[in-house]
């Protein structure tokens, strides 16, 4: 039996596209559902009369008898922002997974998903938060731009305000108001429009909430009412409330997607993630120095590079970060530690010590200030660590008492010369990181997995361990985020300083750049494409060839057949990249599946004997860039051993024509041409295209269609051009 996997990615809240995908799918369909209009429990609210289900059989598919009924759906991330039906898409996906389980429905985390972790921190969690709106110091990626949200500009404006100096306002570029908006609605609009690349998301959410109001009203009084006489308007405050609820980690639909999602998924010989394998020129140079392509030292170094949160955090910090953290070290301890934790912090430290030493602690002494006598010390451990550890509870208790006492006296912060304050400020980060690492190791050991210390001593050298570590990191970070939401620190805004800090580490992993402006080594944001074409195939530099070789070796040492991703739009049909592996066996492929700009695809040679009539339909009435008709389902078939035995695409192209591709990795020898540059001597293009061909333009074979034609494409930036070609008679 063959297991079939369907892949959808970059839905971006487009309900029309999502519905077309389900209706076109060969493993999914819609079935009737009983709506739930009770919005008191947001995760149960489901105001729709249909739900997605797996199809048990498909009589239209001749191969269905060989397909295992345990089919799988992988959603490749970026489920929100542009289509106007964010809540609908998220609810349908969560409902499907809740009914069929996480082994049949996988969620991959994209950058548009991860950045929603910012929402609650930056607009607050209270409905009346216009009065209690969290302070916002700007965005690290706006630093030095002069835009609203530039931390440098905000600092100067704040300083000018304190000094009653109006001269700094001229630094605000052409913006009427240089400060970050100070109402929840205006700030949310600014966040979505200016910092998340979602200019229409606020108004689109208003529209979706209006439609939900109508559905609820119809359920209550029937569909005979005149909607024009009933107020279904949605206020700005209601939109803000909707984002607060939906982005909440415990009872929000996006929060649940984030907590259930993974950074990477491996099923048999196929790996799914949102972006691409990260790499630096330094690593490529290192790769070239190794004569053995499978050299374990290189791959240990590579996987370490691709998990930047494990590296020295100072590498990614700027001087501003270090200054900010140093100033706030005392405040972090005082503000973020809940009272119930403060009272037992000595016991927590002793428990951590017991884990470190592997010794038992007397339960009666658990929680007391001095429990050193109950622990069997190992003299081989550095005494400085233990001295700091035993001093730490007393220092915190001392500071907390003094802070609370000062607040009672109205003094605010403690400005005492007590040297213990300096000790806590100096040692807090070191001790916190040590405690976090010990707890991390303990959790790993309980799960029967390698601890972080094991991973440091025995470097990760294969994709399975790497993916496990990526997903453990995502899970722990989402749990930390949930804890932060319950006990917020309003003095800490991750977006201002960035970096792999607190729960912001997962958000940082979804960003393209680091606070020090270096490229972020992440599988979420990086892309296979360079100026619209795949670097692996079309790159002209020597390092581009090295990169192609390195990726081929990645496939080989991990016994992979396929990597499937989204993230960068590539036209109206997936971009297939065939790896030029130097090893025997069937071809290896990378498939880029983001078709979110299908409506912008341009057909050249629009009328000929080959192309027939192909109109550029554009975006039409669609709210997103996909247009009204385009749809693609990627289907992957794997045998019981996990080897990929076939890959096909089917759906509609942006001109409205139906298409089916020939099986990749199948028996059709011409399918081996897919994923390569067009060899001009072997193909004849559409007549008008042939006459206007520029010899310097690279055309790429995206798919072989079942009518024996080939869909070929070229790109520049986000512009994609399609045409149809045939093989010349007599060509091999």
LUMFI-258800 format. One line per 3 residues: their letters; for each residue x, y, z of C-alpha. Coordinates in steps of 0.25 Angstrom, whole numbers. Last residue first. Example, Ala and Ser with C-alpha at 12.3 -4.5 7.8 and 13.67 -1.06 7.14 Angstrom:
2
sa = 55/-4/29; 49/-18/31
This chain:
732
xxx = 67/51/-107; 63/60/-118; 57/53/-130
xxx = 45/62/-131; 46/75/-123; 41/74/-109
xxx = 29/83/-107; 28/96/-100; 17/104/-92
xxx = 19/118/-86; 19/125/-73; 25/138/-67
xxx = 27/140/-52; 30/154/-46; 33/153/-31
xxx = 48/156/-34; 51/152/-48; 45/139/-53
xxx = 45/129/-64; 35/118/-67; 33/105/-74
xxx = 20/97/-75; 24/85/-83; 15/78/-93
xxx = 12/63/-93; -3/64/-92; -1/59/-77
xxx = 7/71/-73; 22/72/-71; 25/82/-60
xxx = 33/93/-56; 44/93/-67; 52/106/-65
xxx = 55/117/-75; 68/125/-74; 69/138/-81
xxx = 82/141/-88; 77/136/-101; 66/145/-101
xxx = 54/139/-108; 45/148/-116; 42/138/-128
xxx = 41/126/-119; 31/133/-110; 22/136/-122
xxx = 23/122/-127; 21/115/-114; 34/108/-111
xxx = 41/97/-117; 50/89/-109; 63/80/-110
xxx = 73/91/-115; 68/101/-105; 72/92/-93
xxx = 62/97/-83; 68/98/-69; 64/86/-60
xxx = 53/83/-50; 46/74/-60; 55/67/-70
xxx = 54/54/-63; 39/54/-66; 43/51/-80
xxx = 47/37/-76; 33/33/-72; 35/22/-62
xxx = 32/30/-49; 40/39/-40; 31/50/-44
xxx = 18/46/-49; 12/54/-61; 5/67/-57
xxx = -10/70/-58; -16/83/-63; -29/90/-63
xxx = -29/103/-71; -34/116/-63; -23/125/-68
xxx = -17/125/-54; -15/110/-56; -25/100/-50
xxx = -22/87/-42; -12/76/-42; 2/73/-37
xxx = 9/59/-36; 20/53/-28; 23/38/-28
xxx = 30/26/-21; 36/34/-10; 42/24/0
xxx = 36/23/14; 38/8/15; 23/6/13
xxx = 23/13/0; 21/28/-1; 12/36/-10
xxx = 13/51/-10; 2/60/-16; 3/75/-18
xxx = -10/81/-20; -11/94/-28; -22/105/-30
xxx = -23/117/-39; -37/122/-41; -41/135/-35
xxx = -27/142/-33; -16/137/-24; -12/151/-19
xxx = -22/152/-8; -35/158/-7; -40/151/-20
xxx = -49/159/-30; -40/157/-42; -25/155/-38
xxx = -20/155/-52; -28/147/-63; -16/147/-73
xxx = -22/140/-84; -18/127/-91; -23/123/-104
xxx = -17/111/-111; -3/110/-105; 2/100/-115
xxx = -4/105/-128; -3/119/-123; -9/130/-115
xxx = -3/136/-102; 11/135/-105; 15/140/-92
xxx = 6/137/-80; 8/146/-68; 6/141/-53
xxx = 1/152/-44; -12/144/-41; -3/133/-36
xxx = 3/141/-25; 0/132/-14; 5/120/-21
xxx = 15/116/-10; 19/101/-13; 34/101/-15
xxx = 38/86/-17; 52/81/-15; 55/69/-23
xxx = 64/57/-23; 66/48/-35; 65/33/-35
xxx = 78/25/-32; 93/27/-33; 100/38/-26
xxx = 106/51/-32; 93/58/-29; 89/69/-38
xxx = 77/73/-30; 64/75/-38; 56/88/-34
xxx = 41/88/-36; 34/101/-35; 20/99/-32
xxx = 9/104/-41; 3/118/-42; 15/127/-40
xxx = 27/125/-30; 23/132/-17; 33/131/-6
xxx = 29/124/7; 26/110/3; 34/97/5
xxx = 35/82/1; 48/74/2; 49/61/-5
xxx = 56/48/-6; 64/48/7; 74/37/12
xxx = 80/47/22; 94/46/17; 89/47/2
xxx = 79/59/4; 89/67/11; 100/63/1
xxx = 91/69/-10; 89/82/-2; 105/83/-1
xxx = 107/81/-16; 97/92/-19; 103/101/-9
xxx = 117/98/-15; 111/102/-29; 106/115/-23
xxx = 119/117/-16; 126/117/-30; 116/128/-35
xxx = 106/127/-46; 94/122/-38; 83/117/-48
xxx = 82/103/-42; 84/103/-27; 81/118/-27
xxx = 66/115/-32; 61/127/-40; 52/139/-36
xxx = 64/148/-32; 70/138/-24; 61/126/-20
xxx = 63/115/-10; 58/124/2; 61/128/16
xxx = 50/131/26; 46/119/33; 58/110/32
xxx = 66/120/40; 81/125/40; 77/139/42
xxx = 85/149/32; 93/159/40; 87/172/44
xxx = 93/172/58; 78/171/63; 77/158/54
xxx = 71/157/40; 60/149/33; 51/147/45
xxx = 44/134/49; 55/129/58; 54/143/65
xxx = 39/140/68; 44/126/74; 54/133/82
xxx = 44/144/87; 40/134/98; 52/138/106
xxx = 63/144/98; 69/140/84; 70/154/79
xxx = 61/165/78; 63/178/85; 50/186/82
xxx = 42/175/77; 44/167/90; 37/177/99
xxx = 40/176/113; 35/186/123; 21/180/123
xxx = 25/167/128; 13/158/127; 9/147/136
xxx = -2/139/128; 4/144/115; 18/140/119
xxx = 14/126/123; 7/124/109; 20/129/103
xxx = 29/120/111; 20/108/106; 21/113/92
xxx = 36/114/94; 37/100/99; 29/94/87
xxx = 37/102/77; 51/97/83; 46/83/84
xxx = 42/84/69; 56/89/65; 62/78/74
xxx = 54/67/67; 57/73/54; 72/73/56
xxx = 72/59/62; 65/53/49; 73/62/40
xxx = 87/56/44; 100/60/51; 96/66/64
xxx = 108/68/72; 111/58/83; 117/66/94
xxx = 108/78/92; 96/69/89; 98/61/101
xxx = 98/75/109; 85/78/102; 79/65/107
xxx = 77/53/97; 63/48/97; 56/38/107
xxx = 45/47/109; 49/48/124; 64/51/119
xxx = 59/63/111; 51/69/122; 63/68/131
xxx = 72/74/121; 63/86/119; 62/88/134
xxx = 78/88/135; 79/98/123; 69/107/129
xxx = 76/107/143; 89/110/136; 83/121/127
xxx = 77/128/139; 90/127/147; 98/133/136
xxx = 88/144/134; 86/147/148; 101/148/152
xxx = 104/163/150; 91/169/153; 89/160/165
xxx = 103/163/171; 101/178/168; 88/178/176
xxx = 95/170/187; 105/182/189; 94/190/196
xxx = 96/205/191; 81/207/191; 74/212/179
xxx = 62/203/180; 51/207/170; 38/214/174
xxx = 40/222/186; 25/222/190; 28/217/204
xxx = 20/204/201; 27/203/188; 40/204/195
xxx = 36/193/204; 33/184/192; 46/187/186
xxx = 54/184/199; 46/171/201; 48/167/187
xxx = 63/171/187; 66/163/200; 58/151/195
xxx = 66/151/182; 79/152/189; 75/141/199
xxx = 71/132/188; 84/135/180; 94/133/191
xxx = 93/118/190; 94/118/175; 106/127/175
xxx = 113/119/185; 110/106/177; 115/112/164
xxx = 128/117/170; 130/103/176; 132/98/162
xxx = 127/83/163; 138/73/166; 134/74/181
xxx = 121/67/178; 112/71/189; 102/62/195
xxx = 90/71/198; 83/72/211; 93/81/218
xxx = 92/91/207; 77/93/211; 78/108/215
xxx = 66/116/211; 56/106/213; 47/102/202
xxx = 50/87/202; 55/84/217; 44/74/220
xxx = 45/67/206; 60/64/209; 67/65/196
xxx = 73/54/189; 85/54/180; 87/55/165
xxx = 96/67/167; 90/75/156; 76/70/158
xxx = 78/73/173; 83/86/171; 71/90/162
xxx = 62/85/174; 70/94/183; 68/106/175
xxx = 53/103/174; 53/102/189; 59/115/191
xxx = 49/121/181; 37/116/189; 31/129/194
xxx = 36/136/181; 29/126/172; 15/128/179
xxx = 17/143/177; 20/143/162; 34/146/157
xxx = 33/155/145; 34/169/152; 45/167/162
xxx = 55/158/154; 53/166/141; 55/179/149
xxx = 68/175/154; 73/171/140; 67/183/134
xxx = 79/192/132; 88/181/128; 78/176/118
xxx = 76/190/112; 92/192/111; 94/178/105
xxx = 83/180/95; 88/194/91; 102/188/89
xxx = 96/178/79; 93/164/83; 94/152/73
xxx = 108/147/76; 105/150/91; 95/139/91
xxx = 106/128/89; 100/117/81; 88/109/85
xxx = 78/119/80; 85/119/66; 80/105/62
xxx = 84/105/48; 99/108/51; 99/96/61
xxx = 94/87/49; 105/92/40; 116/90/50
xxx = 111/75/53; 110/74/38; 124/79/35
xxx = 130/70/46; 123/58/41; 130/58/27
xxx = 119/53/18; 125/60/6; 139/55/9
xxx = 150/64/3; 146/75/13; 152/89/10
xxx = 140/92/1; 130/91/12; 137/101/21
xxx = 136/111/9; 121/108/9; 120/110/24
xxx = 127/124/22; 118/127/11; 106/125/20
xxx = 95/115/19; 81/113/23; 73/101/17
xxx = 60/107/12; 46/113/16; 34/107/22
xxx = 38/93/26; 34/79/20; 43/67/19
xxx = 40/55/11; 47/41/11; 38/36/22
xxx = 30/47/28; 39/58/34; 32/71/39
xxx = 39/84/42; 37/96/50; 25/89/57
xxx = 11/94/60; 2/90/71; 5/102/80
xxx = 5/112/68; -8/107/63; -14/107/77
xxx = -10/122/78; -16/125/64; -29/119/69
xxx = -29/126/82; -32/120/96; -18/116/102
xxx = -8/124/94; -16/136/92; -15/141/77
xxx = -30/139/74; -35/145/87; -26/158/86
xxx = -29/159/71; -44/158/73; -43/168/84
xxx = -36/178/75; -46/176/64; -57/178/74
xxx = -51/191/79; -50/196/65; -65/194/64
xxx = -73/184/56; -86/187/49; -97/177/49
xxx = -108/186/53; -121/181/48; -130/187/38
xxx = -121/184/26; -120/170/30; -135/168/27
xxx = -139/156/35; -143/143/27; -131/135/30
xxx = -136/130/44; -137/137/57; -125/132/65
xxx = -117/124/55; -119/136/45; -113/145/55
xxx = -101/136/57; -98/136/43; -100/151/41
xxx = -91/153/53; -80/144/46; -81/152/33
xxx = -78/165/41; -66/158/48; -61/154/35
xxx = -62/169/30; -55/175/42; -44/165/40
xxx = -42/170/26; -42/184/31; -30/180/41
xxx = -23/171/31; -22/181/19; -8/186/20
xxx = -2/172/24; 13/173/23; 15/171/37
xxx = 22/184/42; 14/195/35; 0/190/33
xxx = -2/180/43; 6/187/54; 1/201/50
xxx = -14/196/50; -11/189/64; -6/202/69
xxx = -18/210/64; -28/200/71; -20/199/84
xxx = -18/214/86; -5/220/87; 1/220/73
xxx = 16/219/72; 21/233/72; 26/240/60
xxx = 12/247/57; 10/254/44; 20/245/37
xxx = 29/252/27; 43/248/33; 42/249/48
xxx = 55/256/51; 48/269/50; 42/266/64
xxx = 55/267/70; 54/282/71; 42/282/81
xxx = 50/281/94; 42/281/106; 54/274/113
xxx = 45/261/116; 39/262/103; 52/264/96
xxx = 57/251/103; 45/243/99; 47/248/84
xxx = 61/244/84; 58/231/90; 47/229/80
xxx = 56/233/68; 67/223/72; 56/212/74
xxx = 50/214/60; 36/211/61; 30/221/52
xxx = 41/223/42; 54/230/43; 61/217/38
xxx = 72/216/48; 66/204/55; 54/199/48
xxx = 58/185/49; 60/187/65; 45/191/66
xxx = 40/202/75; 41/205/90; 27/201/93
xxx = 20/204/106; 8/194/109; -5/201/107
xxx = -12/202/121; -22/213/118; -24/209/104
xxx = -24/195/110; -39/194/113; -40/181/107
xxx = -28/176/115; -17/167/108; -8/178/103
xxx = -5/184/89; 10/180/88; 11/167/96
xxx = -2/162/92; 1/164/77; 16/159/77
xxx = 13/144/76; 6/147/63; 20/148/57
xxx = 21/133/57; 9/131/48; 13/140/37
xxx = 28/135/38; 23/120/36; 20/109/45
xxx = 17/95/39; 4/89/44; 2/74/42
xxx = -11/66/40; -11/51/40; -2/48/52
xxx = -7/60/59; -21/54/61; -33/52/52
xxx = -44/60/59; -35/70/66; -27/72/53
xxx = -39/75/44; -45/84/54; -31/92/55
xxx = -30/93/40; -45/98/39; -44/108/51
xxx = -31/114/45; -37/116/31; -50/122/36
xxx = -42/131/46; -33/137/35; -44/139/25
xxx = -40/153/19; -30/147/9; -18/155/13
xxx = -13/152/27; -13/137/32; -9/123/29
xxx = 6/125/27; 10/111/29; 12/98/21
xxx = -1/91/24; 2/76/23; -10/66/20
xxx = -8/51/22; -15/39/16; -18/27/25
xxx = -27/21/15; -15/15/8; -15/17/-7
xxx = -14/5/-16; -29/5/-19; -28/19/-22
xxx = -19/18/-34; -31/19/-44; -35/32/-37
xxx = -49/36/-41; -55/26/-31; -49/33/-19
xxx = -49/26/-6; -50/30/9; -48/45/6
xxx = -42/52/18; -51/62/24; -53/78/24
xxx = -65/84/31; -78/89/26; -90/97/33
xxx = -81/108/39; -82/116/51; -71/108/59
xxx = -68/114/73; -62/103/81; -48/109/82
xxx = -55/123/86; -63/117/98; -73/128/101
xxx = -75/129/86; -86/119/86; -91/118/71
xxx = -87/104/69; -90/99/54; -94/85/52
xxx = -85/80/40; -88/75/26; -76/69/19
xxx = -65/76/11; -55/68/3; -40/63/4
xxx = -32/52/-2; -32/56/-17; -33/71/-14
xxx = -41/80/-24; -52/83/-14; -42/85/-3
xxx = -33/94/-11; -45/102/-16; -50/104/-2
xxx = -36/109/3; -35/118/-9; -48/124/-6
xxx = -45/125/9; -32/133/7; -26/135/21
xxx = -12/134/16; -13/120/10; 2/120/9
xxx = 3/105/8; -4/92/4; 2/79/3
xxx = -5/65/1; 1/52/6; -2/39/0
xxx = 2/26/7; 4/14/-3; 0/0/0
